[in-house]
Amino acid sequence: MNLITPVADDPESSAQETIERLLGAGWYVFGDKTAGRARLKPGDRLCFYRSGVGVVAEAEVTDYAERKPPPVKGLVRNIDKFPWAFPVQDARYFSTRPL
């Protein structure tokens, strides 16, 4: 499965900073209502869409999402809004030429 997921700026960081922080640590997170979360499985590819910019990154899912925080302390600022975490690998960034 290939999935595109939107990422928005928040008061503490830009969408790009959030994407790079999470993927750089090898993790990503979803909320309870994120479309496609229940079908996400190892080997799936995610594209990260920044509003007004386009697709700025992509990565491969390496395990199923679990309702628990990633093992990297402080990685997710709003863990109550994004309780589902899963590991990713092979992140590629397109910030200089978004797709």
C-alpha positions as protocol buffer text, in pm:
chain_id: "A"
residue {
  index: 1
  type: MET
  ca { x: 0 y: 0 z: 0 }
}
residue {
  index: 2
  type: ASN
  ca { x: 114 y: 353 z: -72 }
}
residue {
  index: 3
  type: LEU
  ca { x: -31 y: 625 z: 149 }
}
residue {
  index: 4
  type: ILE
  ca { x: -3 y: 1002 z: 142 }
}
residue {
  index: 5
  type: THR
  ca { x: -33 y: 1179 z: 475 }
}
residue {
  index: 6
  type: PRO
  ca { x: -64 y: 1553 z: 537 }
}
residue {
  index: 7
  type: VAL
  ca { x: 160 y: 1728 z: 787 }
}
residue {
  index: 8
  type: ALA
  ca { x: 82 y: 2079 z: 911 }
}
residue {
  index: 9
  type: ASP
  ca { x: 284 y: 2350 z: 1079 }
}
residue {
  index: 10
  type: ASP
  ca { x: 220 y: 2389 z: 1452 }
}
residue {
  index: 11
  type: PRO
  ca { x: 307 y: 2672 z: 1693 }
}
residue {
  index: 12
  type: GLU
  ca { x: 638 y: 2506 z: 1788 }
}
residue {
  index: 13
  type: SER
  ca { x: 773 y: 2389 z: 1451 }
}
residue {
  index: 14
  type: SER
  ca { x: 712 y: 2382 z: 1079 }
}
residue {
  index: 15
  type: ALA
  ca { x: 575 y: 2074 z: 907 }
}
residue {
  index: 16
  type: GLN
  ca { x: 919 y: 2020 z: 750 }
}
residue {
  index: 17
  type: GLU
  ca { x: 1090 y: 2030 z: 1091 }
}
residue {
  index: 18
  type: THR
  ca { x: 837 y: 1783 z: 1232 }
}
residue {
  index: 19
  type: ILE
  ca { x: 883 y: 1544 z: 940 }
}
residue {
  index: 20
  type: GLU
  ca { x: 1263 y: 1559 z: 960 }
}
residue {
  index: 21
  type: ARG
  ca { x: 1263 y: 1516 z: 1341 }
}
residue {
  index: 22
  type: LEU
  ca { x: 1040 y: 1207 z: 1330 }
}
residue {
  index: 23
  type: LEU
  ca { x: 1181 y: 1037 z: 1021 }
}
residue {
  index: 24
  type: GLY
  ca { x: 1536 y: 1121 z: 1130 }
}
residue {
  index: 25
  type: ALA
  ca { x: 1470 y: 925 z: 1449 }
}
residue {
  index: 26
  type: GLY
  ca { x: 1320 y: 639 z: 1244 }
}
residue {
  index: 27
  type: TRP
  ca { x: 961 y: 686 z: 1362 }
}
residue {
  index: 28
  type: TYR
  ca { x: 630 y: 833 z: 1256 }
}
residue {
  index: 29
  type: VAL
  ca { x: 298 y: 880 z: 1437 }
}
residue {
  index: 30
  type: PHE
  ca { x: -71 y: 891 z: 1349 }
}
residue {
  index: 31
  type: GLY
  ca { x: -389 y: 1001 z: 1523 }
}
residue {
  index: 32
  type: ASP
  ca { x: -687 y: 779 z: 1598 }
}
residue {
  index: 33
  type: LYS
  ca { x: -878 y: 898 z: 1291 }
}
residue {
  index: 34
  type: THR
  ca { x: -593 y: 888 z: 1038 }
}
residue {
  index: 35
  type: ALA
  ca { x: -721 y: 727 z: 719 }
}
residue {
  index: 36
  type: GLY
  ca { x: -545 y: 401 z: 632 }
}
residue {
  index: 37
  type: ARG
  ca { x: -383 y: 357 z: 974 }
}
residue {
  index: 38
  type: ALA
  ca { x: -548 y: 20 z: 1041 }
}
residue {
  index: 39
  type: ARG
  ca { x: -426 y: -122 z: 708 }
}
residue {
  index: 40
  type: LEU
  ca { x: -67 y: 0 z: 745 }
}
residue {
  index: 41
  type: LYS
  ca { x: 187 y: -285 z: 736 }
}
residue {
  index: 42
  type: PRO
  ca { x: 560 y: -344 z: 693 }
}
residue {
  index: 43
  type: GLY
  ca { x: 681 y: -266 z: 343 }
}
residue {
  index: 44
  type: ASP
  ca { x: 419 y: 4 z: 278 }
}
residue {
  index: 45
  type: ARG
  ca { x: 543 y: 341 z: 154 }
}
residue {
  index: 46
  type: LEU
  ca { x: 436 y: 676 z: 300 }
}
residue {
  index: 47
  type: CYS
  ca { x: 452 y: 1015 z: 128 }
}
residue {
  index: 48
  type: PHE
  ca { x: 442 y: 1325 z: 346 }
}
residue {
  index: 49
  type: TYR
  ca { x: 245 y: 1618 z: 203 }
}
residue {
  index: 50
  type: ARG
  ca { x: 307 y: 1972 z: 323 }
}
residue {
  index: 51
  type: SER
  ca { x: 15 y: 2204 z: 246 }
}
residue {
  index: 52
  type: GLY
  ca { x: 95 y: 2461 z: -19 }
}
residue {
  index: 53
  type: VAL
  ca { x: 429 y: 2293 z: -96 }
}
residue {
  index: 54
  type: GLY
  ca { x: 366 y: 1934 z: -210 }
}
residue {
  index: 55
  type: VAL
  ca { x: 518 y: 1598 z: -122 }
}
residue {
  index: 56
  type: VAL
  ca { x: 834 y: 1677 z: 77 }
}
residue {
  index: 57
  type: ALA
  ca { x: 942 y: 1329 z: 193 }
}
residue {
  index: 58
  type: GLU
  ca { x: 874 y: 956 z: 173 }
}
residue {
  index: 59
  type: ALA
  ca { x: 971 y: 653 z: 382 }
}
residue {
  index: 60
  type: GLU
  ca { x: 909 y: 280 z: 419 }
}
residue {
  index: 61
  type: VAL
  ca { x: 706 y: 138 z: 710 }
}
residue {
  index: 62
  type: THR
  ca { x: 898 y: -138 z: 893 }
}
residue {
  index: 63
  type: ASP
  ca { x: 643 y: -259 z: 1150 }
}
residue {
  index: 64
  type: TYR
  ca { x: 276 y: -232 z: 1244 }
}
residue {
  index: 65
  type: ALA
  ca { x: 147 y: 78 z: 1425 }
}
residue {
  index: 66
  type: GLU
  ca { x: 101 y: 37 z: 1798 }
}
residue {
  index: 67
  type: ARG
  ca { x: -88 y: 258 z: 2038 }
}
residue {
  index: 68
  type: LYS
  ca { x: 213 y: 358 z: 2244 }
}
residue {
  index: 69
  type: PRO
  ca { x: 472 y: 635 z: 2219 }
}
residue {
  index: 70
  type: PRO
  ca { x: 793 y: 578 z: 2024 }
}
residue {
  index: 71
  type: PRO
  ca { x: 1088 y: 473 z: 2241 }
}
residue {
  index: 72
  type: VAL
  ca { x: 1264 y: 805 z: 2173 }
}
residue {
  index: 73
  type: LYS
  ca { x: 1182 y: 1031 z: 2467 }
}
residue {
  index: 74
  type: GLY
  ca { x: 1034 y: 1370 z: 2375 }
}
residue {
  index: 75
  type: LEU
  ca { x: 1008 y: 1290 z: 2004 }
}
residue {
  index: 76
  type: VAL
  ca { x: 632 y: 1358 z: 1983 }
}
residue {
  index: 77
  type: ARG
  ca { x: 508 y: 1683 z: 2136 }
}
residue {
  index: 78
  type: ASN
  ca { x: 133 y: 1608 z: 2122 }
}
residue {
  index: 79
  type: ILE
  ca { x: 129 y: 1239 z: 2204 }
}
residue {
  index: 80
  type: ASP
  ca { x: -239 y: 1262 z: 2309 }
}
residue {
  index: 81
  type: LYS
  ca { x: -328 y: 1370 z: 1952 }
}
residue {
  index: 82
  type: PHE
  ca { x: -93 y: 1117 z: 1786 }
}
residue {
  index: 83
  type: PRO
  ca { x: -93 y: 800 z: 1998 }
}
residue {
  index: 84
  type: TRP
  ca { x: -13 y: 549 z: 1719 }
}
residue {
  index: 85
  type: ALA
  ca { x: 360 y: 504 z: 1649 }
}
residue {
  index: 86
  type: PHE
  ca { x: 547 y: 288 z: 1402 }
}
residue {
  index: 87
  type: PRO
  ca { x: 907 y: 263 z: 1282 }
}
residue {
  index: 88
  type: VAL
  ca { x: 1016 y: 374 z: 935 }
}
residue {
  index: 89
  type: GLN
  ca { x: 1335 y: 349 z: 730 }
}
residue {
  index: 90
  type: ASP
  ca { x: 1492 y: 474 z: 408 }
}
residue {
  index: 91
  type: ALA
  ca { x: 1352 y: 827 z: 438 }
}
residue {
  index: 92
  type: ARG
  ca { x: 1405 y: 1052 z: 138 }
}
residue {
  index: 93
  type: TYR
  ca { x: 1347 y: 1426 z: 146 }
}
residue {
  index: 94
  type: PHE
  ca { x: 1233 y: 1646 z: -142 }
}
residue {
  index: 95
  type: SER
  ca { x: 1249 y: 1986 z: 27 }
}
residue {
  index: 96
  type: THR
  ca { x: 1454 y: 2145 z: -250 }
}
residue {
  index: 97
  type: ARG
  ca { x: 1221 y: 2012 z: -523 }
}
residue {
  index: 98
  type: PRO
  ca { x: 889 y: 1891 z: -376 }
}
residue {
  index: 99
  type: LEU
  ca { x: 690 y: 1651 z: -591 }
}
